[in-house]
Amino acid sequence: MPALHTLTGAIYLLQIFGSAFLAILFLQSGIDKIIDRRGNLEWLKGHFAKSQLAGVVHILLAAIAILEVAAGALSAIGCIILTVSRETTLAFYGAVISAVAILALFFGQRMAKDYAGAAVLVPYFLLALVTIYLLAQ
């Protein structure tokens, strides 16, 4: 393991922290969509009622739940592997799927004309992009 106060050590820590953050973010969100499917579906039906996505909300909920759980699981397992063996591949793909999930959420928010909700996603997207870059090191 590198000395943590070096550039190599700092990148290693950033890789771990970025992966851990994405794991927590997407596991919590994806699992919530599965456990409270009915509540999420009702809220989303209202949210998308006046958009072109109104008729496919149940399909979109399933798709985003799958993306989020996949992103969270890959990030979590990747973070553990990264911590143990410094192998970044799984964490890298977790960050990539995280970026895809955020883009899907961003698209939905824009389609629903919830511009404030879409803006909230920008920092998460930037974190995913930086994490992808750091894990490609």
FENQUIQUI-V370738 format. One record per residue. N is the residue number from 1. PHI is phi in whole degrees, -180 to 180 (NA if undefined). PSI is psi as a letter, one per 40 degrees, with the letter a starting at -180 (999 if undefined). Layout:
# FENQUIQUI-V370738
n = [N;N]
phi = [PHI;PHI]
psi = [PSI;PSI]
This chain:
# FENQUIQUI-V370738
n = [1;2;3;4;5;6;7;8;9;10;11;12;13;14;15;16;17;18;19;20;21;22;23;24;25;26;27;28;29;30;31;32;33;34;35;36;37;38;39;40;41;42;43;44;45;46;47;48;49;50;51;52;53;54;55;56;57;58;59;60;61;62;63;64;65;66;67;68;69;70;71;72;73;74;75;76;77;78;79;80;81;82;83;84;85;86;87;88;89;90;91;92;93;94;95;96;97;98;99;100;101;102;103;104;105;106;107;108;109;110;111;112;113;114;115;116;117;118;119;120;121;122;123;124;125;126;127;128;129;130;131;132;133;134;135;136;137]
phi = [NA;-73;-64;-70;-88;-100;-60;-62;-66;-65;-63;-58;-64;-63;-62;-65;-66;-63;-65;-64;-61;-64;-62;-63;-56;-85;-65;-62;-68;-66;-65;-61;-66;-82;-67;-110;-57;-61;-63;-65;-64;-63;-63;-68;-60;-67;-64;-101;-54;-103;-112;-70;-93;-55;-81;-124;-59;-64;-70;-63;-62;-63;-64;-71;-64;-63;-60;-67;-66;-63;-61;-67;-66;-62;-66;-67;-65;-63;-65;-65;-63;-60;-66;-81;-125;67;-82;-103;-57;-66;-64;-59;-68;-63;-68;-64;-65;-61;-63;-63;-62;-66;-61;-64;-63;-61;-58;-62;-64;-66;-65;-81;59;-97;-69;-67;-64;-66;-64;-63;-77;-59;-61;-65;-64;-63;-62;-62;-64;-64;-64;-58;-61;-66;-76;-85;-69]
psi = [h;i;h;e;e;i;d;d;d;d;d;d;d;d;d;d;d;d;d;d;d;d;d;d;d;d;d;d;d;d;d;d;d;d;d;f;d;d;d;d;d;d;d;d;d;d;d;e;d;e;i;e;e;d;e;f;d;d;d;d;d;d;d;d;d;d;d;d;d;d;d;d;d;d;d;d;d;d;d;d;d;d;d;d;e;e;h;e;d;d;d;d;d;d;d;d;d;d;d;d;d;d;d;d;d;d;d;d;d;d;d;e;f;g;d;d;d;d;d;d;e;d;d;d;d;d;d;d;d;d;d;d;d;d;e;e;999]
